[in-house]
Amino acid sequence: MDAKRLRRTIVGTVVSDKMDKTVVVETSRLVKHPVYKKLIKKRATYKAHDKENQCKAGDRVLIVESRPLSKHKRWNVREILEERA
């Protein structure tokens, strides 16, 4: 089995591109509250490596899990799915 195929992939939105070769990607999901059954929006942020500094804030990107690149960076930007308008 190829190790690259087993890596997790996430689609998210770039919320910050101010660092050099790093973007912050935010993902959101709906979770039902266990007692009140109301849908709650949960979000998570990931720091991802952007080798060519192509991503801009607002872009939808596909990120893939990788080895630790720095203290907080564990993801790579694989492709830009949709550029901001």
PyRosetta script that sets phi, psi and omega in degrees:
from pyrosetta import init, pose_from_sequence

init()
pose = pose_from_sequence("MDAKRLRRTIVGTVVSDKMDKTVVVETSRLVKHPVYKKLIKKRATYKAHDKENQCKAGDRVLIVESRPLSKHKRWNVREILEERA")
pose.set_psi(1, 141.6)
pose.set_omega(1, 179.1)
pose.set_phi(2, -82.1)
pose.set_psi(2, 127.8)
pose.set_omega(2, -177.4)
pose.set_phi(3, -65.1)
pose.set_psi(3, -30.0)
pose.set_omega(3, -178.2)
pose.set_phi(4, -68.1)
pose.set_psi(4, -27.4)
pose.set_omega(4, 179.7)
pose.set_phi(5, -74.6)
pose.set_psi(5, -23.9)
pose.set_omega(5, -177.0)
pose.set_phi(6, -85.9)
pose.set_psi(6, -6.3)
pose.set_omega(6, -177.8)
pose.set_phi(7, -74.3)
pose.set_psi(7, 144.3)
pose.set_omega(7, -179.6)
pose.set_phi(8, -70.5)
pose.set_psi(8, 145.2)
pose.set_omega(8, 174.2)
pose.set_phi(9, -125.7)
pose.set_psi(9, 145.0)
pose.set_omega(9, -178.9)
pose.set_phi(10, -137.5)
pose.set_psi(10, 140.9)
pose.set_omega(10, 173.4)
pose.set_phi(11, -103.5)
pose.set_psi(11, 129.9)
pose.set_omega(11, -178.8)
pose.set_phi(12, -152.0)
pose.set_psi(12, -177.3)
pose.set_omega(12, -178.5)
pose.set_phi(13, -112.7)
pose.set_psi(13, 135.4)
pose.set_omega(13, 177.8)
pose.set_phi(14, -74.1)
pose.set_psi(14, 124.6)
pose.set_omega(14, 178.7)
pose.set_phi(15, -106.6)
pose.set_psi(15, -18.9)
pose.set_omega(15, 178.5)
pose.set_phi(16, -149.9)
pose.set_psi(16, 136.2)
pose.set_omega(16, 176.3)
pose.set_phi(17, -131.4)
pose.set_psi(17, 28.6)
pose.set_omega(17, -173.9)
pose.set_phi(18, -79.6)
pose.set_psi(18, -19.5)
pose.set_omega(18, 179.4)
pose.set_phi(19, -85.4)
pose.set_psi(19, 158.5)
pose.set_omega(19, 179.2)
pose.set_phi(20, -79.4)
pose.set_psi(20, 121.5)
pose.set_omega(20, 178.1)
pose.set_phi(21, 61.2)
pose.set_psi(21, 23.2)
pose.set_omega(21, 177.7)
pose.set_phi(22, -138.9)
pose.set_psi(22, 137.9)
pose.set_omega(22, 174.0)
pose.set_phi(23, -126.6)
pose.set_psi(23, 153.0)
pose.set_omega(23, 174.6)
pose.set_phi(24, -103.7)
pose.set_psi(24, 122.7)
pose.set_omega(24, -176.8)
pose.set_phi(25, -111.7)
pose.set_psi(25, 130.9)
pose.set_omega(25, -179.9)
pose.set_phi(26, -110.7)
pose.set_psi(26, 134.9)
pose.set_omega(26, 175.1)
pose.set_phi(27, -121.1)
pose.set_psi(27, 150.7)
pose.set_omega(27, 177.8)
pose.set_phi(28, -132.5)
pose.set_psi(28, 151.5)
pose.set_omega(28, 179.4)
pose.set_phi(29, -147.4)
pose.set_psi(29, 156.0)
pose.set_omega(29, 178.2)
pose.set_phi(30, -98.5)
pose.set_psi(30, 132.1)
pose.set_omega(30, 179.9)
pose.set_phi(31, -127.9)
pose.set_psi(31, 135.8)
pose.set_omega(31, 177.9)
pose.set_phi(32, -84.5)
pose.set_psi(32, 130.5)
pose.set_omega(32, 178.7)
pose.set_phi(33, -64.8)
pose.set_psi(33, 133.0)
pose.set_omega(33, -173.7)
pose.set_phi(34, -64.2)
pose.set_psi(34, -30.3)
pose.set_omega(34, -178.3)
pose.set_phi(35, -98.4)
pose.set_psi(35, -49.2)
pose.set_omega(35, -172.1)
pose.set_phi(36, -91.1)
pose.set_psi(36, -7.6)
pose.set_omega(36, 175.6)
pose.set_phi(37, 61.7)
pose.set_psi(37, 16.2)
pose.set_omega(37, 177.8)
pose.set_phi(38, -86.7)
pose.set_psi(38, 144.1)
pose.set_omega(38, 177.5)
pose.set_phi(39, -78.7)
pose.set_psi(39, 129.2)
pose.set_omega(39, -179.2)
pose.set_phi(40, -119.3)
pose.set_psi(40, 136.6)
pose.set_omega(40, 177.8)
pose.set_phi(41, -87.9)
pose.set_psi(41, 119.3)
pose.set_omega(41, 177.0)
pose.set_phi(42, -106.7)
pose.set_psi(42, 146.1)
pose.set_omega(42, 177.6)
pose.set_phi(43, -133.6)
pose.set_psi(43, 155.0)
pose.set_omega(43, 178.5)
pose.set_phi(44, -138.8)
pose.set_psi(44, 147.5)
pose.set_omega(44, 178.2)
pose.set_phi(45, -118.3)
pose.set_psi(45, 144.4)
pose.set_omega(45, 179.7)
pose.set_phi(46, -131.8)
pose.set_psi(46, 140.9)
pose.set_omega(46, 172.3)
pose.set_phi(47, -93.7)
pose.set_psi(47, 128.2)
pose.set_omega(47, -175.8)
pose.set_phi(48, -126.7)
pose.set_psi(48, 147.7)
pose.set_omega(48, -179.6)
pose.set_phi(49, -82.2)
pose.set_psi(49, 125.0)
pose.set_omega(49, 178.3)
pose.set_phi(50, -117.2)
pose.set_psi(50, 95.6)
pose.set_omega(50, -169.2)
pose.set_phi(51, -58.1)
pose.set_psi(51, -41.9)
pose.set_omega(51, -175.6)
pose.set_phi(52, -103.6)
pose.set_psi(52, 11.6)
pose.set_omega(52, -178.0)
pose.set_phi(53, 53.0)
pose.set_psi(53, 43.8)
pose.set_omega(53, -177.9)
pose.set_phi(54, -89.0)
pose.set_psi(54, -27.9)
pose.set_omega(54, -174.2)
pose.set_phi(55, -73.8)
pose.set_psi(55, 141.4)
pose.set_omega(55, 175.3)
pose.set_phi(56, -121.5)
pose.set_psi(56, 159.6)
pose.set_omega(56, 178.9)
pose.set_phi(57, -60.3)
pose.set_psi(57, 132.8)
pose.set_omega(57, -179.1)
pose.set_phi(58, 101.5)
pose.set_psi(58, -14.5)
pose.set_omega(58, 179.0)
pose.set_phi(59, -71.4)
pose.set_psi(59, 144.9)
pose.set_omega(59, 170.5)
pose.set_phi(60, -93.9)
pose.set_psi(60, 128.2)
pose.set_omega(60, -174.4)
pose.set_phi(61, -130.8)
pose.set_psi(61, 158.2)
pose.set_omega(61, 172.9)
pose.set_phi(62, -105.8)
pose.set_psi(62, 121.5)
pose.set_omega(62, 178.9)
pose.set_phi(63, -113.3)
pose.set_psi(63, 149.4)
pose.set_omega(63, -177.8)
pose.set_phi(64, -126.7)
pose.set_psi(64, 142.2)
pose.set_omega(64, -178.3)
pose.set_phi(65, -66.4)
pose.set_psi(65, 144.3)
pose.set_omega(65, -179.9)
pose.set_phi(66, -144.6)
pose.set_psi(66, -175.3)
pose.set_omega(66, 176.1)
pose.set_phi(67, -70.7)
pose.set_psi(67, 161.6)
pose.set_omega(67, 177.7)
pose.set_phi(68, -62.1)
pose.set_psi(68, 124.3)
pose.set_omega(68, -179.7)
pose.set_phi(69, -99.0)
pose.set_psi(69, -24.4)
pose.set_omega(69, 176.1)
pose.set_phi(70, -159.8)
pose.set_psi(70, -166.7)
pose.set_omega(70, -176.9)
pose.set_phi(71, -59.6)
pose.set_psi(71, -40.0)
pose.set_omega(71, -176.5)
pose.set_phi(72, -115.8)
pose.set_psi(72, -10.9)
pose.set_omega(72, -172.8)
pose.set_phi(73, -91.5)
pose.set_psi(73, 116.0)
pose.set_omega(73, -179.2)
pose.set_phi(74, -130.9)
pose.set_psi(74, 11.4)
pose.set_omega(74, -174.7)
pose.set_phi(75, -133.2)
pose.set_psi(75, 154.2)
pose.set_omega(75, 174.6)
pose.set_phi(76, -120.8)
pose.set_psi(76, 144.3)
pose.set_omega(76, 173.9)
pose.set_phi(77, -80.0)
pose.set_psi(77, 119.0)
pose.set_omega(77, 179.5)
pose.set_phi(78, -86.6)
pose.set_psi(78, -46.0)
pose.set_omega(78, 179.7)
pose.set_phi(79, -159.0)
pose.set_psi(79, 156.3)
pose.set_omega(79, 175.0)
pose.set_phi(80, -92.8)
pose.set_psi(80, 117.1)
pose.set_omega(80, -177.3)
pose.set_phi(81, -82.2)
pose.set_psi(81, -39.2)
pose.set_omega(81, -176.0)
pose.set_phi(82, -149.7)
pose.set_psi(82, 123.7)
pose.set_omega(82, 178.5)
pose.set_phi(83, -85.5)
pose.set_psi(83, 151.9)
pose.set_omega(83, -179.0)
pose.set_phi(84, -66.2)
pose.set_psi(84, 154.1)
pose.set_omega(84, -176.9)
pose.set_phi(85, -78.5)
pose.dump_pdb("model.pdb")
